[in-house]
Amino acid sequence: MCARGLPGDGSVAARSDGFTVVEVLLALVVLVVGLLALASVATMTTRSIVAASRFTRAAAAAGSEIEKLIARACVAGEGKAASSGRTEHGEFIVDWASSSGGTLTDIVVVLQIRGSQTISSDSFVSARTCLQ
C-alpha cells in the first residue's frame, strides 16, 4: 500500500498536487519577457521591410531615369553636350548627369532617399555605347 500524506499535514505528497503562487508568477515573468522580445523583433523587422520597399521604389525610379538618359543620348548622336538635371519622385530625389563622347555615353545618377529622420544616398553609374 502506498503511503500518502493527508491534505494539510505538511508532507511532500500533499504539496505536489499543483503549482505554488511563486512558480506561477515566475512563469508569467518569463512569458512576458519573451513576448516583449518578440514584439521588439517584430518592430525592427517591420522597419526593415518599409526601408527595403522604399529603396526598391527609389532604385526603380533611378533605373528608369538611366534608361531615359541612354535613349536621349543615343538619339541625339555624336557631339551631344553634357547635360544634367533633377527629378523628384515623392520621397526620393534623382540627380543625374550625362555626357557623350563619340558613341560612348557616361551617365551618373545619384539617388537620395528621404526618411523620417535621415537622408540616405546611393550612386548608379552607367557607361553605354550607342550603336549608330
C-alpha positions as CSV (number, residue, x, y, z in Angstrom):
1,M,0.0,0.0,0.0
2,C,1.2,3.4,-0.9
3,A,1.5,5.8,1.9
4,R,0.1,9.3,1.0
5,G,0.1,12.2,3.2
6,L,-3.2,13.8,4.2
7,P,-4.0,17.3,2.9
8,G,-2.7,19.9,5.4
9,D,-0.3,17.6,7.2
10,G,2.8,19.2,5.6
11,S,4.1,16.1,3.9
12,V,5.7,16.3,0.4
13,A,3.0,14.2,-1.2
14,A,0.2,16.7,-0.1
15,R,2.1,19.7,-1.6
16,S,2.9,18.1,-5.0
17,D,-0.7,18.3,-6.5
18,G,-0.3,21.8,-8.0
19,F,1.8,24.9,-8.6
20,T,2.7,27.5,-5.9
21,V,2.0,31.2,-6.4
22,V,5.7,31.8,-6.7
23,E,6.1,29.3,-9.6
24,V,3.1,30.8,-11.4
25,L,4.5,34.3,-11.1
26,L,7.9,33.2,-12.2
27,A,6.4,31.5,-15.3
28,L,4.4,34.7,-16.1
29,V,7.5,36.9,-15.8
30,V,9.4,34.6,-18.2
31,L,6.4,34.6,-20.6
32,V,6.2,38.4,-20.5
33,V,9.9,38.9,-21.1
34,G,9.7,36.5,-24.1
35,L,6.7,38.3,-25.6
36,L,8.4,41.7,-25.2
37,A,11.5,40.4,-27.0
38,L,9.2,39.1,-29.8
39,A,7.5,42.4,-30.1
40,S,10.8,44.2,-30.4
41,V,12.0,41.9,-33.2
42,A,8.6,42.4,-35.0
43,T,9.0,46.2,-34.8
44,M,12.6,46.0,-36.2
45,T,11.5,43.7,-39.0
46,T,8.7,46.0,-40.0
47,R,11.0,48.9,-40.2
48,S,13.5,47.0,-42.3
49,I,10.7,45.9,-44.7
50,V,9.5,49.5,-45.1
51,A,13.1,50.7,-45.7
52,A,13.7,48.0,-48.3
53,S,10.4,48.8,-50.0
54,R,11.3,52.5,-50.2
55,F,14.8,51.7,-51.6
56,T,13.3,49.3,-54.2
57,R,10.9,52.0,-55.4
58,A,13.7,54.6,-55.5
59,A,16.1,52.2,-57.4
60,A,13.4,51.6,-59.9
61,A,13.0,55.3,-60.5
62,A,16.8,55.7,-60.8
63,G,16.8,52.8,-63.3
64,S,14.0,54.5,-65.3
65,E,16.0,57.7,-65.4
66,I,19.1,55.9,-66.6
67,E,17.0,54.2,-69.4
68,K,15.6,57.6,-70.5
69,L,19.0,59.2,-70.5
70,I,20.5,56.4,-72.5
71,A,17.7,56.7,-75.1
72,R,18.1,60.5,-75.3
73,A,21.9,60.4,-75.6
74,C,21.8,57.7,-78.3
75,V,19.1,59.5,-80.3
76,A,21.0,62.8,-80.1
77,G,24.0,61.2,-81.7
78,E,27.7,62.3,-81.5
79,G,28.8,65.6,-80.1
80,K,25.9,65.9,-77.7
81,A,26.9,68.3,-74.9
82,A,26.9,67.3,-71.3
83,S,23.5,67.7,-69.5
84,S,22.3,67.3,-66.0
85,G,19.1,67.7,-64.0
86,R,17.0,66.7,-61.0
87,T,13.8,64.8,-60.8
88,E,11.7,64.4,-57.6
89,H,9.6,61.3,-57.1
90,G,7.8,61.8,-53.8
91,E,10.1,60.7,-51.0
92,F,13.2,60.5,-53.2
93,I,15.3,62.7,-55.4
94,V,17.1,61.6,-58.5
95,D,20.1,63.9,-59.6
96,W,21.5,62.9,-63.0
97,A,24.3,63.9,-65.3
98,S,25.2,62.6,-68.7
99,S,27.9,63.3,-71.2
100,S,28.6,61.8,-74.6
101,G,31.8,61.5,-76.5
102,G,31.6,59.7,-79.8
103,T,29.5,56.6,-79.4
104,L,30.1,56.3,-75.6
105,T,27.6,57.8,-73.2
106,D,28.5,58.2,-69.5
107,I,25.6,58.5,-67.1
108,V,25.8,59.2,-63.4
109,V,22.6,59.0,-61.3
110,V,22.7,60.0,-57.6
111,L,19.7,58.8,-55.6
112,Q,18.7,60.5,-52.3
113,I,16.0,58.8,-50.2
114,R,14.3,60.9,-47.6
115,G,13.5,59.0,-44.4
116,S,11.6,60.3,-41.4
117,Q,14.9,61.4,-39.7
118,T,17.6,60.8,-42.3
119,I,18.5,61.1,-45.9
120,S,20.4,58.3,-47.4
121,S,22.2,58.5,-50.8
122,D,23.4,56.0,-53.4
123,S,25.0,56.4,-56.8
124,F,24.5,54.5,-60.0
125,V,27.0,54.8,-62.9
126,S,26.4,53.6,-66.4
127,A,28.6,53.8,-69.5
128,R,26.8,52.7,-72.7
129,T,27.9,52.5,-76.3
130,C,25.3,53.8,-78.7
131,L,25.1,51.8,-82.0
132,Q,24.6,54.3,-84.8
